[in-house]
Amino acid sequence: MLLWAIYWKNSFAVNLLLKNNIDVNCENQQDGIGALYLAIKSEELDIICILLKYGADVNCRDFKGNSILHIAVQTNNVAVIKEILKQKPDLKAINNLGQNALHIATLGADEKNNVIITLLIEAGVAIDGLDCQNETPLLYSIGLRKNNMAEGLLKYKADVNLKNYYSPLFLAIILEVSPRVINIIASQADINEKNIEDDTVLHYACKHNMSSGRLKFLLILKADVNIFNSQGLVPFSLLTNLKSEQAVTMVEHIVSLKLENKYVHKDNWDIIFHNETLLALYNNYLSRNEPSI
């Protein structure tokens, strides 16, 4: 009867039933959905408060392992979340996928609204929690291209070096999230870190023909043109079109390295010197930029 009263959003009936000693923690045995769970799903704050007053369990779980806090966060209702947090729920609770409440928030919350993220972090939910795929809330936010949310997590010192298949920096670059987010991560991470395929992000960018603007951005961040992958290839050798703007960008960068007396591996020189177009570009840039004696 209590579940029906909540379903019909009848706070008077809910209060009356509880006064008459009905079990506040009664639940639907089929799916583990209890009274508080149903009230939160309905976002009925007055009913939620009545249930809590009568001792509703804030640490019960549904059949997917979601805690009451998980369910509250799924609503994106700040008032509901605040009310549940007041009851001191288990902040370490994870569901069957290994997700804590902050993972859930990054999946569902409005990209422009960091209020829920802030509430959870300041309450003590682990900012660097790992789900069953070893993904953190930061990786979630980057993967979903939620730039504002990623910035919010970084503000609270989310670990930029925790990774699964990709590191946060690698993922941010290949998904082309905002330069601001990439710059924040890059200031704390290694731009030349390799992924599971032994490629740096510059290898990846060249292999997948990312824009010349993206290549320039990586080079500004100190991506190294001299690193080899497991196939013994430098990034430049992965460009499929040596007449492209990307190839021009690489030549320009190599010229700048030469002018700064910095090391450039022989494999990069071979690509330039064995291609007439690139060699002409190289000589042109060099003559225009070399200091006059």
N, C-alpha and C positions, 0 to 999 in steps of 0.2 A: 504493500500500500504506500509506503514511503517513497519508493521509486516512482510510482504513478503520480503522486502529489508533486514531486519535483519535475517530472516530465511535463505536467500541466502548469508548472510555474506557480503553484498555489502555496505561497509562503504561510498563509494562515493554517492550512491543512498540515503542512510540514511541522509547524510549531506545535499544533495540537497533538499530532501523533507522537512527537518526541516527549511531550509532557506526560503522555500516557505510557511512557517507558518502551516504546518500540525501539528496536536495535538501530542506532544511528549508523552502524557499520554494516548493515545488511547489504547484500550484493546479488547481482544476477550471476548464478553459478556457471552459466554457459560461457561468459566472456570475462568474468571478473570485474564487471563494472559495478561500482558501489554508489551509494547516495552522493558522497562528496564529488566523486568523479563526474557523475551526471550533472550535478549542479554547476560544476566548473565548465563543462562542455557547453552548458546553456548560458553561461556568463551571467547567472542570476546571483548577484553579489549579496543581496539580502538573505537569500536561502543559504548561500555559502556560510555567511556569518552565523546563522542559526545553527547549522550543522556543527560548525566549529565550537560554538558555545556548549553544545551537548557532547563534545568530546570526539568528534569525527577523527579518524586516524589519517594523519597527513603523510604517512609513509607506506600506505597500501599500494599495491601494484595491479595493473591490468595484465591480461594474458600475453602482451607484448613486452612486459617488463617495465612499462612506463610508470613512473611514480606520479603522485599528485602534482608535484612541481613540474614535471614534464608536460602534463596535461594543461596546467595553468599557462605555461609558456606558449603552448600551441595556440591558445586563444588570442595571443597578442594583446591581451587586455591588461594594461598596466595596473589598474586597480585590483583586479583579481590576483595578479602575481604578487603585488605588495601584501595583500591579505594572507596569502599562503606563506610568504617569507616571514611574516610576523610570528608564525606558529613554529618556527625553527625546524623545518623539514630536513631530511637527510640530503645535504648538498652534494654528497659524493655518489648519489644514486645514479646508476646507468641502466639503460634498457637492454633488450636482447641484442641490439646492434652495437652495444658499447658506448652509446651516446649519452652524454650528460645533458643537463638542462641548457647549457650554453651552445652545444651542437644544435639542439632543437631551435634555439633562438636564431641562429645564423641561417637555418633553413627557411624559417617562416617569417621572421620579422621584416617590417618595411625597411628597404635598403637605406632610406634617409632617416630612419629613427633608431638612434643608438640608446634610447632610454632603457629598454629591456636588457640590452647587453651590459650597460652600466650597473643596473640593479643587481644582476646576477653576479657580476665580478666583485662588486663591493660587498655583496652578501657572503662571498667566499666560494662560489662555484669555480672549479679549476679551469683556468684560462687555457691551459695546455693539455687538457684531457685528450686521450687517444681513444678513438673508437676501434671497432674490430678490424678495420682496414688501416689502422695506424694514422688516421687523419685527425688533425686538430680543428677546432673551430676556425682558426685562421685559414687553413687550407680550404675549408668549406666556403668561407666568404670570398676567397680569391677564385675558387672554382665556379662560383655563381656570379662572378664579376660584381660583387657588392662592394664597391670601392669605399663608400662611407663607413660601412661596417668594418671592413678590413682596417681602415684608419683608426676606428674606435678600439679595436683589439690591440693594434700596435701601440696606441697611446698607453695602454695598460701593460705594455712590455710582453706581449705574446712572443713566444720563442720562434725566431725566424729560421732556426736550424733544424727543427723537428720536421721530418718528412716521411712520406711513404714512397711511392714511385718517383714523385717530383718533390723538390724542395719548394717552399713558398716563393722564393725568388724565381726559380725556373718556371713554375706554374704561372706566376704573375706576368712574366715576359711573354711566354708563348700564347697566353690568352689575351695579351695586350690590354691589361687593366691600366688604370690611370698612371701616368708618369709619377705623380706624387706618391702613390702607394709603392711603386717600384723603387723610387729614390729612398724612401724610409727603410724599406727592407734591405736594399743594397748597402746602406750605410752600416749595416750590422752583419751582413752575410758575404759569402765569397762568390763573386760574379763568375768565377771560373770553376766552380764545383761541377762535378759530372753527375749525370743521371745514371740509371741502372744500365743503360745501353753504352755507357762510357763516353757520352757526348757532353761537351759543355753547351751552354745555351747559345754560344756563337756558332758551334757546329750545327745545332738544331736550326737556327735561323737561316743559315746558308743552305742547309739540306732541304728546307721547306720553303725556300724562296720568299722569306719574309721581306717586307719593304726595305728600301734603302734607308728610309728614315728610322726604322727600327734598328737596322745595323749600326747606323751612326750613334743612336742612343746607347747601344751596348758598348760601342767603342769608347764613348765618353765615360761610361762606367768602368772603363779599364778591362774590358774583355780582351783576352790574350789571343793574338792571331797565331801564336807559335805552338799551341798545345796540340798534341796528337790524341786521337781517339784509339779504340782497340784495333781499328783497321790500319793504324799508322798514318792517318790523314789529318792534315791541318784543316781548319774551317774553310779557307779559301778554295780548297780543292773540291769541296762539295757543291759549289755553285754550278748549276747546269748550263747557265747561259753567260758566257764570258763577255757578251756585248751588252749586258744589262746594267741598269743603274747600280745594282748591288755590287757588280764587279768594279765599277768606277769608284764606288765608296771604299772598297777594299784597297784599291790602288792608291787613292788619296791618303788613306791612313798609313799605308806602308811608306809612302813618300815622307809623311810627317815623322815617322819613326826614324827614317834614315837621316833626316835633317836634325833630329835631336840626338843623333849618334846612339840610337837604341838598337838592340839586336833584332834581326829579322831572319827567321830560319830559311835555309836554302830552298826548301820546297815552295815557299811563297815566291821567292825570286824566280824559280823555274817556271811557275805559272805565268808570270809576267813576261819573262824573256823568251818564252816559246809561243807567244801569241802577239802577232804584229800590232793588233789594235791596242792591246794593253800596254805593249812596250812604247808605242807612240804616245799614249796617255801618260805613262810614267815619265818619259823624257820631257813632255810638255809641262807637267806639273813641277817637275824637278827644276827645269830652267826658269819657271816663273817664280818659284819660291826659294831657290837657293840664294843665299846672301851674296851680294856682289863684292868682289875684292877691291 
